[in-house]
Amino acid sequence: TLSGGEQQQLAIARALMSLPRLLLLDEPSLGLAPHLVHMVMGLLRDLREDGLTVLLVEQNIHEALELADRAYVIASGRIEIEGTTTELKERGLELERSYLGEVR
């Protein structure tokens, strides 16, 4: 039986068999233990460094910002914040509020 991380890696490997220039991923870390999230994101980072374009939808914002060049925060179908990952990291509190909502 394959673990969740192994299943994700297998799904990514199957997608790569056709030698795509673009890989679309929807929540690859969903339901994975933290060490498996790091394993899957490490694989994606390696693929990106090898020249593959990765379009990622991910709720784990910290992992997504470590992988991405640009990021968009979407809420209720609208882009709330966009920019390079460096710009978004510099806007930390604003990014948290957009992502988590206003805490009162």
ROSE-4610 file (N, C-alpha, C; in Angstrom, 1 decimal, always signed):
// ROSE-4610
residu = [T/T/T/L/L/L/S/S/S/G/G/G/G/G/G/E/E/E/Q/Q/Q/Q/Q/Q/Q/Q/Q/L/L/L/A/A/A/I/I/I/A/A/A/R/R/R/A/A/A/L/L/L/M/M/M/S/S/S/L/L/L/P/P/P/R/R/R/L/L/L/L/L/L/L/L/L/L/L/L/D/D/D/E/E/E/P/P/P/S/S/S/L/L/L/G/G/G/L/L/L/A/A/A/P/P/P/H/H/H/L/L/L/V/V/V/H/H/H/M/M/M/V/V/V/M/M/M/G/G/G/L/L/L/L/L/L/R/R/R/D/D/D/L/L/L/R/R/R/E/E/E/D/D/D/G/G/G/L/L/L/T/T/T/V/V/V/L/L/L/L/L/L/V/V/V/E/E/E/Q/Q/Q/N/N/N/I/I/I/H/H/H/E/E/E/A/A/A/L/L/L/E/E/E/L/L/L/A/A/A/D/D/D/R/R/R/A/A/A/Y/Y/Y/V/V/V/I/I/I/A/A/A/S/S/S/G/G/G/R/R/R/I/I/I/E/E/E/I/I/I/E/E/E/G/G/G/T/T/T/T/T/T/T/T/T/E/E/E/L/L/L/K/K/K/E/E/E/R/R/R/G/G/G/L/L/L/E/E/E/L/L/L/E/E/E/R/R/R/S/S/S/Y/Y/Y/L/L/L/G/G/G/E/E/E/V/V/V/R/R/R]
num = [1/1/1/2/2/2/3/3/3/4/4/4/5/5/5/6/6/6/7/7/7/8/8/8/9/9/9/10/10/10/11/11/11/12/12/12/13/13/13/14/14/14/15/15/15/16/16/16/17/17/17/18/18/18/19/19/19/20/20/20/21/21/21/22/22/22/23/23/23/24/24/24/25/25/25/26/26/26/27/27/27/28/28/28/29/29/29/30/30/30/31/31/31/32/32/32/33/33/33/34/34/34/35/35/35/36/36/36/37/37/37/38/38/38/39/39/39/40/40/40/41/41/41/42/42/42/43/43/43/44/44/44/45/45/45/46/46/46/47/47/47/48/48/48/49/49/49/50/50/50/51/51/51/52/52/52/53/53/53/54/54/54/55/55/55/56/56/56/57/57/57/58/58/58/59/59/59/60/60/60/61/61/61/62/62/62/63/63/63/64/64/64/65/65/65/66/66/66/67/67/67/68/68/68/69/69/69/70/70/70/71/71/71/72/72/72/73/73/73/74/74/74/75/75/75/76/76/76/77/77/77/78/78/78/79/79/79/80/80/80/81/81/81/82/82/82/83/83/83/84/84/84/85/85/85/86/86/86/87/87/87/88/88/88/89/89/89/90/90/90/91/91/91/92/92/92/93/93/93/94/94/94/95/95/95/96/96/96/97/97/97/98/98/98/99/99/99/100/100/100/101/101/101/102/102/102/103/103/103/104/104/104]
x = [+0.8/+0.0/+0.9/+0.5/+1.3/+0.8/+1.8/+1.4/+0.8/+0.2/-0.3/+0.8/+1.9/+3.0/+3.5/+3.5/+3.9/+2.9/+1.6/+0.5/+0.6/+0.9/+1.1/+2.3/+3.4/+4.6/+4.3/+3.5/+3.1/+2.3/+1.3/+0.4/+1.2/+2.2/+3.1/+3.9/+4.5/+5.3/+4.4/+3.2/+2.3/+2.1/+1.9/+1.7/+2.9/+4.1/+5.3/+5.7/+5.1/+5.4/+5.2/+4.3/+4.1/+5.1/+6.0/+7.0/+6.4/+5.5/+4.8/+5.7/+5.4/+6.1/+5.4/+4.2/+3.4/+2.8/+2.9/+2.3/+1.3/+0.0/-1.1/-1.4/-1.3/-1.6/-2.6/-3.5/-4.6/-4.4/-3.9/-3.8/-2.9/-1.7/-0.9/-0.6/-0.7/-0.4/-1.6/-2.8/-4.0/-4.0/-4.2/-4.3/-3.0/-1.9/-0.6/+0.0/+0.8/+1.5/+2.6/+3.0/+4.0/+5.3/+5.8/+7.0/+6.8/+5.6/+5.2/+5.0/+4.5/+4.3/+5.7/+6.6/+8.0/+8.6/+8.3/+8.8/+8.2/+6.9/+6.2/+6.6/+6.7/+7.1/+8.6/+9.4/+10.8/+10.9/+10.1/+10.0/+9.6/+8.6/+8.1/+9.2/+9.9/+11.0/+12.1/+12.4/+13.4/+12.9/+11.7/+11.1/+11.2/+10.8/+10.8/+12.3/+13.2/+14.6/+15.1/+14.5/+14.9/+14.2/+13.4/+12.8/+11.3/+10.7/+9.2/+8.4/+7.4/+6.5/+5.5/+5.3/+4.3/+3.3/+2.0/+0.9/+0.2/+0.3/-0.1/-1.2/-2.3/-3.3/-3.1/-2.8/-2.4/-2.8/-3.4/-3.8/-2.7/-1.7/-0.5/+0.4/+0.1/+0.7/+2.2/+2.7/+4.1/+4.9/+4.4/+5.0/+4.9/+3.7/+3.5/+4.4/+4.6/+5.5/+7.0/+7.3/+8.7/+8.9/+7.9/+8.0/+7.8/+7.0/+6.5/+7.4/+7.3/+7.9/+6.9/+5.7/+4.6/+3.4/+2.6/+1.5/+0.3/-0.9/-2.1/-3.0/-3.5/-4.5/-5.9/-6.7/-8.0/-9.0/-10.0/-11.1/-12.4/-13.3/-14.7/-14.6/-13.6/-13.5/-12.8/-12.2/-11.5/-10.1/-9.2/-7.8/-7.7/-7.3/-7.2/-5.8/-4.8/-3.4/-2.7/-1.7/-0.9/+0.5/+1.5/+2.8/+3.9/+5.1/+6.2/+6.1/+6.8/+6.7/+7.5/+8.5/+9.2/+8.3/+7.6/+6.6/+5.6/+5.0/+4.0/+4.5/+5.8/+6.4/+6.5/+6.9/+7.0/+5.7/+4.6/+3.3/+2.6/+3.4/+3.0/+1.7/+1.5/+0.2/-1.0/-0.8/-1.9/-2.2/-1.2/-1.4/-2.1/-1.7/-2.4/-3.9/-4.2/-5.6/-6.4/-5.8/-6.5/-6.8/-5.8/-5.9/-6.8/-6.6/-7.4/-8.6/-8.8/-9.9/-9.5/-10.3/-10.1/-10.4/-9.5/-9.8/-10.2/-11.3/-11.8/-11.9]
y = [-1.2/+0.0/+1.2/+2.2/+3.4/+4.5/+5.2/+6.3/+7.5/+8.4/+9.6/+10.3/+10.5/+11.2/+10.4/+9.0/+8.2/+8.2/+8.3/+8.4/+9.7/+10.8/+12.1/+12.1/+11.5/+11.4/+10.5/+9.5/+8.6/+9.4/+10.1/+10.9/+12.0/+12.6/+13.6/+12.8/+11.7/+10.9/+10.5/+10.1/+9.7/+11.0/+12.1/+13.3/+13.7/+13.4/+13.7/+12.8/+11.7/+10.7/+11.2/+12.2/+12.8/+13.9/+14.2/+15.3/+16.6/+17.0/+18.3/+19.5/+20.6/+21.9/+22.6/+22.2/+22.8/+21.7/+21.8/+20.9/+21.6/+21.2/+21.9/+21.0/+21.6/+20.8/+21.5/+20.7/+21.2/+20.6/+21.4/+21.0/+19.7/+19.7/+18.4/+18.1/+19.0/+18.7/+18.3/+18.4/+18.1/+16.7/+16.7/+15.5/+14.8/+15.4/+14.8/+15.3/+14.4/+14.7/+15.7/+16.6/+17.6/+17.1/+16.0/+15.5/+15.1/+14.6/+14.2/+15.5/+16.5/+17.8/+18.3/+18.2/+18.7/+17.8/+16.5/+15.6/+16.0/+16.1/+16.5/+17.8/+18.8/+20.2/+20.2/+19.4/+19.2/+18.7/+17.7/+17.1/+18.2/+19.0/+20.1/+21.1/+21.4/+22.4/+21.9/+20.6/+20.1/+20.2/+19.8/+19.9/+21.3/+22.3/+23.7/+24.1/+23.7/+24.0/+23.4/+22.3/+21.6/+22.3/+23.3/+24.1/+23.9/+23.0/+22.8/+23.9/+24.4/+25.4/+24.7/+25.1/+24.5/+25.5/+25.2/+26.1/+25.4/+26.0/+25.3/+26.0/+25.3/+25.8/+25.1/+25.9/+25.4/+26.2/+25.6/+26.3/+26.5/+25.6/+25.7/+26.9/+28.1/+29.3/+29.4/+28.8/+28.9/+28.0/+26.8/+25.9/+26.5/+27.1/+27.6/+28.8/+29.6/+30.8/+30.4/+29.2/+28.7/+28.2/+27.7/+27.1/+28.1/+29.1/+30.0/+31.2/+31.7/+33.0/+34.1/+33.8/+34.8/+34.0/+34.8/+34.2/+35.1/+34.5/+35.2/+34.7/+35.6/+35.1/+35.4/+34.4/+34.5/+34.3/+35.2/+35.0/+35.4/+34.5/+34.7/+34.9/+34.2/+34.3/+35.5/+36.3/+37.6/+37.5/+38.1/+38.2/+39.4/+39.0/+40.0/+40.6/+39.7/+40.1/+39.4/+40.1/+39.4/+40.1/+39.3/+39.8/+38.7/+39.1/+38.1/+37.6/+36.4/+35.8/+36.7/+37.4/+38.3/+39.5/+40.0/+41.1/+40.6/+39.4/+38.9/+38.6/+38.1/+37.8/+39.1/+40.2/+41.5/+42.1/+41.6/+42.1/+41.1/+40.5/+39.4/+39.5/+40.6/+40.8/+40.9/+41.7/+41.9/+40.5/+39.8/+38.5/+37.5/+37.5/+36.7/+37.1/+38.4/+38.8/+38.4/+38.5/+38.2/+36.7/+35.9/+34.5/+33.9/+34.5/+33.9/+34.7/+35.9/+36.8/+37.7/+38.7/+39.6/+38.9/+39.0/+38.4/+39.5/+39.3/+40.4/+39.9]
z = [+0.0/+0.0/+0.0/-0.8/-0.9/+0.1/+0.7/+1.6/+0.7/+1.4/+0.7/-0.1/+0.5/-0.2/-1.4/-1.3/-2.4/-3.5/-3.1/-4.1/-4.9/-4.2/-4.8/-5.8/-5.3/-6.2/-7.4/-7.3/-8.4/-9.4/-8.8/-9.7/-10.5/-9.8/-10.5/-11.6/-11.2/-12.2/-13.4/-13.2/-14.3/-15.2/-14.6/-15.4/-16.2/-15.7/-16.3/-17.5/-17.6/-18.6/-20.0/-20.2/-21.5/-21.8/-20.9/-21.0/-21.2/-20.3/-20.5/-20.3/-20.8/-20.5/-19.3/-19.0/-18.0/-17.1/-15.8/-14.9/-14.1/-14.1/-13.3/-12.1/-10.9/-9.7/-8.8/-8.4/-7.5/-6.1/-5.1/-3.7/-3.6/-4.1/-3.9/-2.5/-1.6/-0.2/+0.7/+0.1/+0.8/+1.5/+2.8/+3.5/+3.8/+3.5/+3.8/+5.1/+5.7/+6.9/+6.6/+7.5/+7.2/+6.5/+6.9/+6.3/+4.8/+4.5/+3.2/+2.3/+2.9/+2.2/+1.7/+2.6/+2.3/+1.2/+1.2/+0.2/-1.2/-1.2/-2.5/-3.0/-2.1/-2.5/-3.0/-2.4/-2.8/-4.2/-4.5/-5.9/-6.9/-6.5/-7.4/-7.6/-6.5/-6.6/-7.6/-7.5/-8.4/-9.8/-10.1/-11.4/-12.0/-11.1/-11.5/-11.9/-11.1/-11.3/-12.6/-13.0/-14.3/-15.5/-15.2/-16.3/-16.6/-15.8/-16.0/-15.3/-16.0/-15.5/-14.6/-13.4/-12.5/-12.1/-12.4/-12.0/-10.8/-9.7/-8.4/-7.7/-7.4/-6.5/-5.2/-4.1/-2.9/-1.7/-0.7/+0.5/+1.5/+1.4/+2.3/+1.8/+2.3/+1.7/+1.9/+3.0/+3.2/+2.2/+2.0/+1.0/-0.4/-0.7/-2.0/-2.3/-1.3/-1.5/-1.6/-1.1/-1.2/-2.6/-3.3/-4.6/-5.7/-5.5/-6.6/-6.9/-8.1/-8.5/-8.3/-8.6/-8.4/-7.7/-7.0/-6.3/-6.4/-6.3/-6.3/-5.1/-4.3/-3.2/-3.8/-3.9/-4.4/-3.3/-3.2/-2.2/-2.9/-2.7/-3.3/-4.8/-5.5/-6.9/-7.4/-6.5/-6.9/-6.5/-7.3/-6.8/-5.8/-4.6/-3.5/-3.4/-3.6/-3.6/-4.6/-5.3/-6.3/-6.2/-6.6/-6.7/-6.7/-6.7/-6.6/-5.2/-5.0/-3.7/-2.7/-3.1/-2.3/-1.8/-2.8/-2.4/-1.5/-1.7/-0.8/+0.6/+0.7/+2.0/+2.8/+2.1/+2.7/+3.2/+2.6/+3.0/+3.9/+4.8/+5.7/+6.3/+7.1/+7.9/+6.9/+5.9/+4.9/+4.2/+3.9/+3.3/+4.3/+5.6/+6.6/+6.7/+6.7/+6.9/+5.7/+4.5/+3.3/+3.3/+3.7/+3.7/+4.8/+6.0/+7.1/+7.5/+6.9/+7.3/+8.5/+8.7/+9.8/+11.1/+12.1/+13.4/+14.3/+15.0/+15.9/+17.3]
